[in-house]
Amino acid sequence: MRILLVEDDSILGSSLKRALEKHAYGVDWMRDGQSGLEAAEHSHFAAVILDINLPVLGGIDVLKGMRRKGNTVPVMLLTALDAVRQKVEGLDEGADDYLIKPFDLDELLARLRALIRRREGRAESLLRCGDIEVDPSAMVARKGSLQVHTTAKEFHLLKLLMERSGRYVTKNDIEYALYDANSTVESNAIEVTIYNLRKKLGADFIKSIRGIGYMIER
């Protein structure tokens, strides 16, 4: 899944980007509000993490601009401890959640997962298809009662296909969801990862049609 991160603090932004990528998200990081608003208008994201205090265009104005254009993507605001008025205004303008700086990274990830689940109409975090179960919060995959040992890339791709079970996911969609715009993806990287997952989960678990994409049946 792809996340839009709008944060001008270079230290916080880089640490958030690394943490999100470690947990299977592709991240587009914008460092000012105007760039964030333009990115939100021209790309599809699973969620937006939006700092309130931004240069060029403030976070509340970014949020207002998104909602005026009918963009309903979930938005999590990052606020200062004493920014009560801004928090209230942000929620009234359509923000879905907020976190007060400094915050715990695990809490941010949990809240982000909850926002995305609600948008997708899922009540629980565990993903299940047949005898395969994926726990995104623990980054663990199981086949029946046994844990399946996967690399980070394998887990991220499996999670994506499980989230979209019953639908074919194209190679371009996979690259868009799991890599940021500046990443270089080797031409056969996805095919190799699919091959390795089939060895671990069963040859028929991941379906494919040449030229269309990959699918896990519900």
DRENTOR-420443 format. One record per residue: residue number from 1; residue in one letter; x, y, z of N, C-alpha, C in turn. Coordinates in nm, 2 decimals. Each point is the difference from the previous one (the first is absolute). Example, Ala and Ser with C-alpha at 12.3 -4.5 7.8 and 13.67 -1.06 7.14 Angstrom:
% DRENTOR-420443
(1 'a' (1.32 -0.57 0.78) (-0.09 0.12 0.00) (0.09 0.12 0.00))
(2 's' (-0.04 0.11 -0.07) (0.09 0.11 0.00) (-0.08 0.11 0.08))
***
This chain:
% DRENTOR-420443
(1 'm' (0.08 -0.12 0.00) (-0.08 0.12 0.00) (0.09 0.12 0.00))
(2 'r' (-0.05 0.11 -0.06) (0.08 0.12 -0.01) (-0.05 0.11 0.09))
(3 'i' (0.09 0.06 0.07) (-0.03 0.10 0.10) (0.06 0.13 -0.04))
(4 'l' (-0.08 0.11 0.02) (0.06 0.13 -0.02) (0.04 0.06 0.13))
(5 'l' (0.12 0.03 0.02) (0.05 0.06 0.12) (0.04 0.15 -0.03))
(6 'v' (-0.06 0.09 0.07) (0.03 0.14 -0.02) (0.05 0.06 0.14))
(7 'e' (0.13 0.01 0.00) (0.07 0.04 0.12) (0.13 0.07 -0.03))
(8 'd' (0.02 0.12 0.05) (0.12 0.08 -0.03) (0.12 -0.02 0.08))
(9 'd' (-0.02 -0.07 0.12) (0.12 -0.03 0.08) (0.07 -0.12 -0.06))
(10 's' (0.13 0.03 -0.04) (0.07 -0.10 -0.08) (0.03 -0.13 0.09))
(11 'i' (0.03 0.02 0.13) (0.03 -0.12 0.08) (-0.12 -0.08 0.02))
(12 'l' (-0.11 0.06 0.04) (-0.13 -0.07 0.02) (-0.05 -0.06 -0.13))
(13 'g' (0.01 0.07 -0.11) (-0.05 -0.05 -0.12) (0.08 -0.12 -0.05))
(14 's' (0.13 0.01 0.01) (0.08 -0.12 -0.05) (-0.02 -0.12 0.09))
(15 's' (-0.02 0.02 0.13) (-0.02 -0.12 0.09) (-0.14 -0.06 -0.03))
(16 'l' (-0.10 0.09 -0.02) (-0.13 -0.06 -0.03) (0.00 -0.07 -0.13))
(17 'k' (0.07 0.05 -0.10) (0.00 -0.06 -0.13) (0.07 -0.14 0.01))
(18 'r' (0.11 -0.01 0.07) (0.06 -0.13 0.02) (-0.09 -0.10 0.07))
(19 'a' (-0.06 0.05 0.10) (-0.09 -0.09 0.08) (-0.12 -0.05 -0.08))
(20 'l' (-0.06 0.09 -0.08) (-0.11 -0.04 -0.08) (0.04 -0.10 -0.11))
(21 'e' (0.11 0.03 -0.06) (0.05 -0.09 -0.11) (0.03 -0.14 0.06))
(22 'k' (0.05 0.00 0.12) (0.03 -0.13 0.07) (-0.13 -0.08 0.02))
(23 'h' (-0.11 0.07 0.01) (-0.13 -0.07 0.03) (-0.09 0.00 -0.13))
(24 'a' (0.07 -0.01 -0.12) (-0.07 -0.04 -0.12) (-0.07 0.12 -0.07))
(25 'y' (0.03 0.12 0.04) (-0.06 0.12 -0.07) (0.09 0.06 -0.09))
(26 'g' (-0.05 0.04 -0.12) (0.08 0.09 -0.09) (-0.03 0.14 0.05))
(27 'v' (0.10 0.09 0.01) (-0.02 0.13 0.06) (0.05 0.11 -0.10))
(28 'd' (-0.09 0.09 -0.02) (0.03 0.13 -0.07) (0.02 0.11 0.11))
(29 'w' (0.11 0.05 0.02) (0.03 0.10 0.10) (0.01 0.14 -0.06))
(30 'm' (-0.09 0.09 0.04) (0.00 0.14 -0.04) (0.04 0.08 0.12))
(31 'r' (0.07 0.11 -0.02) (0.06 0.08 0.11) (-0.07 0.14 0.02))
(32 'd' (-0.10 0.03 -0.08) (-0.08 0.12 0.02) (-0.14 -0.03 -0.04))
(33 'g' (-0.09 0.09 0.05) (-0.14 -0.03 -0.02) (-0.05 0.01 -0.14))
(34 'q' (0.06 0.09 -0.08) (-0.05 0.01 -0.14) (0.04 -0.12 -0.08))
(35 's' (0.12 -0.05 0.02) (0.04 -0.13 -0.07) (-0.09 -0.11 0.05))
(36 'g' (-0.03 -0.01 0.13) (-0.09 -0.10 0.05) (-0.14 0.00 -0.06))
(37 'l' (-0.05 0.12 -0.01) (-0.14 0.02 -0.06) (0.00 -0.05 -0.15))
(38 'e' (0.11 0.04 -0.07) (0.01 -0.04 -0.15) (0.01 -0.15 -0.01))
(39 'a' (0.08 -0.06 0.09) (0.02 -0.15 -0.01) (-0.13 -0.07 0.03))
(40 'a' (-0.08 0.05 0.10) (-0.13 -0.06 0.04) (-0.10 0.01 -0.12))
(41 'e' (0.02 0.11 -0.08) (-0.10 0.02 -0.11) (0.03 -0.09 -0.12))
(42 'h' (0.13 -0.04 -0.02) (0.04 -0.07 -0.12) (0.04 -0.15 0.02))
(43 's' (-0.01 -0.05 0.12) (0.03 -0.14 0.03) (-0.10 -0.06 0.10))
(44 'h' (-0.01 -0.13 0.00) (-0.09 -0.07 0.09) (0.08 -0.06 0.11))
(45 'f' (-0.05 0.04 0.12) (0.07 -0.05 0.12) (-0.10 -0.07 0.09))
(46 'a' (0.06 -0.10 0.08) (-0.09 -0.07 0.10) (-0.03 0.09 0.12))
(47 'a' (0.10 0.10 0.03) (-0.02 0.09 0.11) (0.10 0.11 -0.01))
(48 'v' (-0.02 0.11 0.08) (0.09 0.11 0.00) (0.04 0.03 0.14))
(49 'i' (0.13 0.02 0.03) (0.05 0.04 0.13) (0.04 0.15 -0.02))
(50 'l' (-0.07 0.09 0.07) (0.01 0.14 -0.04) (0.04 0.08 0.13))
(51 'd' (0.11 0.06 0.00) (0.04 0.10 0.10) (-0.08 0.12 -0.01))
(52 'i' (-0.04 0.06 0.11) (-0.08 0.13 0.00) (0.09 0.12 -0.03))
(53 'n' (0.12 0.00 0.06) (0.09 0.12 -0.02) (0.09 -0.02 -0.12))
(54 'l' (-0.03 0.05 -0.11) (0.08 -0.03 -0.13) (0.03 0.14 -0.06))
(55 'p' (0.11 0.00 -0.07) (0.03 0.12 -0.08) (-0.08 0.01 -0.13))
(56 'v' (-0.01 0.12 -0.06) (-0.07 0.03 -0.12) (-0.15 -0.01 0.02))
(57 'l' (-0.06 -0.11 0.04) (-0.14 -0.02 0.02) (-0.02 -0.08 0.13))
(58 'g' (-0.07 0.04 0.09) (-0.02 -0.07 0.13) (-0.08 -0.13 -0.02))
(59 'g' (0.02 -0.09 0.10) (-0.07 -0.13 -0.01) (-0.15 0.01 0.00))
(60 'i' (-0.06 0.09 0.07) (-0.15 0.02 0.00) (-0.04 0.04 -0.13))
(61 'd' (0.07 0.09 -0.07) (-0.04 0.05 -0.13) (0.02 -0.12 -0.10))
(62 'v' (0.10 -0.08 0.01) (0.01 -0.12 -0.08) (-0.12 -0.09 0.01))
(63 'l' (-0.04 -0.02 0.13) (-0.11 -0.09 0.02) (-0.13 0.06 -0.06))
(64 'k' (-0.02 0.13 0.02) (-0.12 0.07 -0.06) (0.00 -0.01 -0.15))
(65 'g' (0.12 0.01 -0.06) (0.01 -0.01 -0.15) (-0.04 -0.14 -0.05))
(66 'm' (0.05 -0.10 0.08) (-0.03 -0.14 -0.04) (-0.15 -0.02 0.01))
(67 'r' (-0.06 0.04 0.11) (-0.14 -0.03 0.02) (-0.09 0.08 -0.09))
(68 'r' (0.04 0.12 -0.04) (-0.08 0.08 -0.09) (-0.01 -0.07 -0.14))
(69 'k' (0.11 -0.07 -0.04) (0.00 -0.07 -0.12) (-0.05 -0.14 0.00))
(70 'g' (-0.06 -0.04 0.12) (-0.07 -0.13 0.01) (0.10 -0.11 0.03))
(71 'n' (0.12 0.03 0.04) (0.10 -0.10 0.03) (-0.03 -0.06 0.14))
(72 't' (-0.04 -0.12 0.01) (-0.05 -0.06 0.13) (0.11 -0.09 0.06))
(73 'v' (0.12 0.00 -0.05) (0.11 -0.08 0.06) (0.01 0.03 0.15))
(74 'p' (0.02 -0.11 0.08) (0.02 0.03 0.15) (0.12 0.08 0.02))
(75 'v' (-0.02 0.10 0.10) (0.11 0.09 0.03) (0.03 -0.01 0.15))
(76 'm' (0.13 -0.02 0.03) (0.04 0.01 0.14) (0.08 0.13 0.02))
(77 'l' (-0.04 0.08 0.09) (0.08 0.13 0.03) (0.10 -0.03 0.10))
(78 'l' (0.12 0.07 -0.01) (0.10 0.00 0.10) (0.00 0.14 0.06))
(79 't' (-0.02 0.01 0.13) (-0.02 0.13 0.06) (0.10 0.02 0.12))
(80 'a' (0.02 0.13 0.03) (0.07 0.03 0.12) (-0.08 -0.02 0.13))
(81 'l' (0.06 -0.01 0.11) (-0.07 -0.03 0.13) (-0.10 0.10 0.03))
(82 'd' (0.03 0.13 -0.03) (-0.09 0.11 0.04) (-0.09 0.05 -0.11))
(83 'a' (-0.01 -0.08 -0.11) (-0.08 0.05 -0.12) (-0.14 -0.05 0.01))
(84 'v' (-0.07 0.03 0.11) (-0.14 -0.04 0.02) (-0.09 0.05 -0.11))
(85 'r' (0.01 0.13 -0.02) (-0.09 0.06 -0.10) (0.02 -0.06 -0.14))
(86 'q' (0.12 -0.02 -0.03) (0.03 -0.06 -0.13) (-0.05 -0.15 -0.01))
(87 'k' (0.01 -0.07 0.11) (-0.05 -0.14 -0.01) (-0.15 0.00 -0.02))
(88 'v' (-0.07 0.09 0.07) (-0.15 0.01 -0.01) (-0.03 0.04 -0.14))
(89 'e' (0.06 0.10 -0.05) (-0.02 0.05 -0.14) (0.02 -0.11 -0.10))
(90 'g' (0.11 -0.08 0.02) (0.04 -0.10 -0.10) (-0.11 -0.11 0.00))
(91 'l' (-0.05 -0.04 0.12) (-0.10 -0.10 0.00) (-0.13 0.05 -0.06))
(92 'd' (-0.03 0.12 0.02) (-0.12 0.06 -0.06) (0.01 0.01 -0.15))
(93 'e' (0.12 0.02 -0.05) (0.02 0.01 -0.14) (0.02 -0.14 -0.07))
(94 'g' (-0.01 -0.11 0.07) (0.00 -0.13 -0.06) (0.11 -0.09 0.03))
(95 'a' (0.09 0.04 0.09) (0.11 -0.09 0.04) (-0.06 -0.12 0.07))
(96 'd' (0.06 -0.12 -0.01) (-0.05 -0.12 0.06) (0.06 -0.04 0.13))
(97 'd' (0.12 0.05 0.03) (0.07 -0.03 0.12) (0.11 0.11 0.02))
(98 'y' (0.06 0.00 0.12) (0.12 0.08 0.02) (0.09 -0.06 0.10))
(99 'l' (0.12 0.04 0.00) (0.10 -0.04 0.10) (0.08 0.12 0.04))
(100 'i' (0.03 0.00 0.13) (0.07 0.12 0.06) (0.15 -0.04 0.00))
(101 'k' (0.08 0.09 -0.05) (0.15 -0.01 0.01) (0.05 0.03 0.14))
(102 'p' (0.10 -0.08 0.05) (0.06 -0.12 -0.06) (-0.10 -0.12 0.02))
(103 'f' (0.00 -0.09 -0.09) (-0.09 -0.11 0.00) (0.08 -0.13 -0.01))
(104 'd' (-0.06 -0.11 0.04) (0.06 -0.13 -0.01) (-0.02 -0.06 -0.14))
(105 'l' (0.10 -0.05 -0.06) (-0.01 -0.04 -0.14) (-0.10 -0.12 -0.01))
(106 'd' (0.00 -0.09 0.09) (-0.09 -0.11 0.00) (-0.14 0.04 0.00))
(107 'e' (-0.03 0.11 0.08) (-0.14 0.05 0.00) (-0.04 0.06 -0.13))
(108 'l' (0.10 0.07 -0.06) (-0.03 0.06 -0.14) (-0.04 -0.11 -0.09))
(109 'l' (0.08 -0.11 -0.01) (-0.02 -0.11 -0.09) (-0.14 -0.07 0.03))
(110 'a' (-0.03 -0.01 0.13) (-0.13 -0.07 0.03) (-0.11 0.09 -0.04))
(111 'r' (0.01 0.13 0.02) (-0.11 0.09 -0.04) (-0.02 0.01 -0.15))
(112 'l' (0.12 -0.01 -0.07) (-0.01 0.00 -0.14) (-0.07 -0.12 -0.06))
(113 'r' (0.04 -0.12 0.06) (-0.07 -0.12 -0.04) (-0.15 0.01 0.02))
(114 'a' (-0.04 0.05 0.12) (-0.14 0.02 0.03) (-0.07 0.09 -0.10))
(115 'l' (0.06 0.11 -0.04) (-0.06 0.09 -0.10) (-0.02 -0.08 -0.13))
(116 'i' (0.10 -0.07 -0.04) (-0.01 -0.07 -0.13) (-0.10 -0.11 0.00))
(117 'r' (-0.01 -0.07 0.12) (-0.10 -0.11 0.01) (-0.14 0.06 -0.01))
(118 'r' (-0.02 0.11 0.07) (-0.14 0.06 0.00) (-0.04 0.04 -0.14))
(119 'r' (0.10 0.05 -0.07) (-0.03 0.05 -0.14) (-0.04 -0.13 -0.09))
(120 'e' (0.07 -0.11 0.03) (-0.02 -0.12 -0.08) (-0.12 -0.08 0.05))
(121 'g' (-0.06 0.04 0.12) (-0.11 -0.07 0.05) (0.03 -0.13 0.08))
(122 'r' (0.13 -0.01 0.04) (0.04 -0.11 0.08) (0.01 0.03 0.15))
(123 'a' (-0.05 -0.09 0.08) (-0.01 0.03 0.15) (0.12 -0.05 0.07))
(124 'e' (0.08 -0.10 -0.05) (0.11 -0.05 0.07) (0.13 0.01 -0.09))
(125 's' (0.11 -0.01 0.06) (0.13 0.02 -0.07) (0.05 -0.13 -0.07))
(126 'l' (-0.04 -0.11 0.06) (0.05 -0.13 -0.06) (-0.06 -0.02 -0.14))
(127 'l' (0.08 -0.05 -0.09) (-0.04 -0.03 -0.14) (0.00 -0.15 -0.02))
(128 'r' (-0.11 -0.06 -0.05) (-0.01 -0.14 -0.01) (-0.05 -0.04 -0.14))
(129 'c' (0.06 -0.09 -0.07) (-0.04 -0.06 -0.12) (0.03 -0.15 0.00))
(130 'g' (-0.10 -0.08 0.00) (0.03 -0.14 0.02) (0.06 -0.03 0.13))
(131 'd' (0.11 -0.08 0.00) (0.07 -0.03 0.12) (0.12 0.10 0.02))
(132 'i' (0.01 0.11 -0.07) (0.11 0.09 0.01) (-0.06 0.12 0.08))
(133 'e' (0.08 0.04 0.10) (-0.03 0.12 0.09) (0.11 0.09 0.00))
(134 'v' (-0.02 0.13 -0.01) (0.10 0.10 0.01) (-0.04 0.10 0.11))
(135 'd' (0.10 0.03 0.09) (-0.02 0.09 0.11) (0.09 0.12 -0.03))
(136 'p' (-0.06 0.11 -0.06) (0.08 0.12 -0.04) (0.08 0.06 0.12))
(137 's' (-0.07 0.01 0.12) (0.07 0.07 0.11) (0.12 -0.08 0.05))
(138 'a' (0.00 -0.13 0.00) (0.12 -0.08 0.04) (0.09 -0.03 -0.12))
(139 'm' (-0.05 0.02 -0.12) (0.08 -0.03 -0.12) (0.03 -0.15 0.00))
(140 'v' (-0.11 -0.08 0.02) (0.01 -0.15 0.01) (-0.10 -0.06 -0.10))
(141 'a' (0.04 -0.10 -0.07) (-0.09 -0.08 -0.09) (0.00 -0.14 0.05))
(142 'r' (-0.12 -0.06 -0.01) (-0.02 -0.14 0.05) (-0.07 -0.08 -0.11))
(143 'k' (0.04 -0.13 -0.01) (-0.07 -0.10 -0.08) (-0.06 -0.10 0.10))
(144 'g' (-0.13 0.00 0.02) (-0.05 -0.08 0.10) (0.05 0.05 0.14))
(145 's' (0.06 -0.09 0.08) (0.05 0.04 0.13) (0.15 0.03 0.00))
(146 'l' (0.06 -0.01 -0.12) (0.14 0.01 -0.01) (0.04 0.14 -0.06))
(147 'q' (0.10 0.06 0.06) (0.05 0.13 -0.05) (0.08 -0.02 -0.13))
(148 'v' (-0.03 0.09 -0.10) (0.07 -0.01 -0.12) (0.11 0.11 0.00))
(149 'h' (0.13 -0.04 -0.02) (0.10 0.10 0.01) (0.02 0.07 -0.14))
(150 't' (-0.02 0.13 0.00) (0.01 0.07 -0.12) (0.10 0.12 0.01))
(151 't' (0.05 0.04 -0.11) (0.08 0.12 0.00) (-0.09 0.12 0.01))
(152 'a' (0.05 0.12 0.02) (-0.08 0.12 0.01) (-0.08 0.02 -0.13))
(153 'k' (0.07 -0.01 -0.11) (-0.06 0.02 -0.13) (-0.12 -0.10 -0.02))
(154 'e' (0.03 -0.13 0.03) (-0.10 -0.10 -0.01) (-0.12 0.03 0.08))
(155 'f' (0.02 0.04 0.13) (-0.11 0.03 0.09) (-0.08 0.11 -0.05))
(156 'h' (0.07 0.11 -0.05) (-0.07 0.12 -0.05) (-0.09 -0.03 -0.12))
(157 'l' (0.05 -0.08 -0.09) (-0.08 -0.04 -0.12) (-0.11 -0.09 0.04))
(158 'l' (0.02 -0.10 0.09) (-0.11 -0.08 0.04) (-0.11 0.08 0.07))
(159 'k' (0.04 0.09 0.09) (-0.10 0.08 0.06) (-0.09 0.08 -0.10))
(160 'l' (0.07 0.06 -0.10) (-0.07 0.08 -0.10) (-0.10 -0.09 -0.07))
(161 'l' (0.04 -0.12 -0.04) (-0.09 -0.09 -0.08) (-0.12 -0.05 0.09))
(162 'm' (0.03 -0.02 0.13) (-0.10 -0.04 0.09) (-0.10 0.11 0.02))
(163 'e' (0.04 0.12 0.01) (-0.09 0.11 0.02) (-0.09 0.02 -0.12))
(164 'r' (0.05 -0.04 -0.11) (-0.08 0.02 -0.13) (-0.05 -0.14 -0.05))
(165 's' (-0.02 -0.09 0.09) (-0.04 -0.14 -0.04) (-0.13 0.01 -0.09))
(166 'g' (0.00 -0.09 -0.10) (-0.11 -0.01 -0.09) (0.01 0.10 -0.11))
(167 'r' (0.11 0.08 -0.01) (0.02 0.09 -0.11) (0.14 -0.02 -0.05))
(168 'y' (0.02 0.01 -0.13) (0.13 0.00 -0.06) (0.07 0.13 0.03))
(169 'v' (0.13 -0.01 0.04) (0.08 0.12 0.02) (0.11 0.00 -0.10))
(170 't' (0.01 0.11 -0.07) (0.10 0.00 -0.11) (0.14 0.03 0.05))
(171 'k' (0.10 -0.03 -0.08) (0.14 0.02 0.04) (0.02 0.15 0.03))
(172 'n' (-0.06 0.09 -0.08) (0.01 0.14 0.02) (-0.06 0.04 0.13))
(173 'd' (-0.12 -0.06 0.04) (-0.06 0.03 0.12) (0.09 -0.04 0.12))
(174 'i' (0.06 -0.12 -0.01) (0.09 -0.04 0.10) (0.12 0.09 0.02))
(175 'e' (0.06 0.04 -0.11) (0.11 0.10 0.01) (-0.04 0.13 0.06))
(176 'y' (-0.12 0.05 -0.04) (-0.05 0.12 0.05) (-0.03 0.00 0.15))
(177 'a' (-0.05 -0.12 0.05) (-0.04 -0.01 0.14) (0.12 -0.02 0.09))
(178 'l' (0.10 -0.07 -0.05) (0.11 -0.04 0.09) (0.13 0.08 -0.01))
(179 'y' (0.01 0.08 -0.11) (0.12 0.08 -0.02) (-0.03 0.14 -0.01))
(180 'd' (0.09 0.09 0.04) (-0.02 0.14 -0.02) (0.04 0.04 -0.14))
(181 'a' (-0.04 0.13 -0.03) (0.02 0.04 -0.14) (0.15 0.00 -0.04))
(182 'n' (0.09 0.01 0.09) (0.14 0.00 -0.03) (0.07 -0.13 0.00))
(183 's' (-0.07 -0.11 0.03) (0.06 -0.13 0.01) (0.03 -0.06 -0.14))
(184 't' (0.11 -0.07 -0.01) (0.02 -0.08 -0.13) (-0.03 -0.14 0.03))
(185 'v' (-0.09 -0.06 -0.08) (-0.05 -0.13 0.02) (0.05 -0.09 -0.11))
(186 'e' (0.08 -0.10 0.03) (0.05 -0.09 -0.10) (-0.11 -0.07 -0.08))
(187 's' (0.02 -0.03 -0.12) (-0.11 -0.04 -0.09) (-0.07 -0.13 0.04))
(188 'n' (0.08 -0.09 0.06) (-0.06 -0.13 0.04) (-0.02 -0.01 0.15))
(189 'a' (0.01 0.11 0.08) (0.00 -0.01 0.14) (-0.13 -0.06 0.05))
(190 'i' (-0.11 0.05 -0.05) (-0.13 -0.05 0.04) (-0.02 -0.14 -0.04))
(191 'e' (0.04 -0.04 -0.12) (-0.02 -0.14 -0.04) (0.08 -0.10 0.10))
(192 'v' (0.12 0.04 0.03) (0.08 -0.08 0.09) (-0.07 -0.01 0.14))
(193 't' (-0.05 0.11 0.05) (-0.07 -0.01 0.13) (-0.12 -0.08 0.00))
(194 'i' (-0.08 0.00 -0.11) (-0.12 -0.08 -0.02) (0.05 -0.15 0.00))
(195 'y' (0.10 -0.03 -0.07) (0.05 -0.14 -0.01) (0.04 -0.05 0.14))
(196 'n' (0.07 0.08 0.08) (0.03 -0.04 0.13) (-0.12 -0.02 0.09))
(197 'l' (-0.10 0.09 -0.01) (-0.12 -0.02 0.08) (-0.07 -0.13 -0.03))
(198 'r' (-0.01 -0.03 -0.13) (-0.07 -0.12 -0.04) (0.07 -0.12 0.05))
(199 'k' (0.13 0.00 0.01) (0.08 -0.11 0.06) (-0.04 -0.02 0.15))
(200 'k' (-0.02 0.11 0.07) (-0.03 -0.01 0.14) (-0.15 -0.02 0.03))
(201 'l' (-0.09 0.05 -0.09) (-0.14 -0.01 0.03) (-0.08 -0.09 -0.08))
(202 'g' (0.06 -0.05 -0.11) (-0.07 -0.09 -0.09) (0.00 0.05 -0.14))
(203 'a' (0.02 -0.08 -0.09) (0.01 0.05 -0.14) (-0.12 0.06 -0.06))
(204 'd' (-0.12 -0.04 0.06) (-0.13 0.06 -0.06) (-0.05 0.11 0.09))
(205 'f' (0.07 0.04 0.10) (-0.06 0.10 0.09) (-0.01 0.14 -0.06))
(206 'i' (0.10 0.03 -0.08) (0.00 0.13 -0.07) (-0.03 -0.03 -0.15))
(207 'k' (-0.11 0.05 -0.05) (-0.03 -0.02 -0.14) (0.06 0.11 -0.08))
(208 's' (0.02 -0.03 -0.13) (0.06 0.10 -0.09) (-0.06 -0.02 -0.14))
(209 'i' (-0.02 0.11 -0.07) (-0.03 0.00 -0.14) (0.09 0.10 -0.07))
(210 'r' (0.08 -0.05 -0.09) (0.10 0.08 -0.07) (-0.06 0.13 -0.06))
(211 'g' (0.06 0.11 0.03) (-0.05 0.12 -0.05) (-0.11 0.07 0.08))
(212 'i' (-0.05 -0.07 0.11) (-0.10 0.05 0.08) (0.05 0.02 0.14))
(213 'g' (0.04 -0.10 0.07) (0.06 0.02 0.13) (-0.01 -0.13 0.09))
(214 'y' (0.00 0.02 0.13) (0.00 -0.10 0.10) (-0.12 0.01 0.09))
(215 'm' (-0.05 -0.12 0.05) (-0.12 0.01 0.08) (0.00 -0.12 0.10))
(216 'i' (-0.04 0.03 0.13) (-0.03 -0.10 0.10) (-0.15 -0.01 0.01))
(217 'e' (-0.06 -0.12 -0.02) (-0.14 -0.01 0.01) (-0.05 0.01 0.14))
(218 'r' (-0.12 0.05 0.02) (-0.06 0.01 0.13) (-0.02 -0.13 0.06))
***
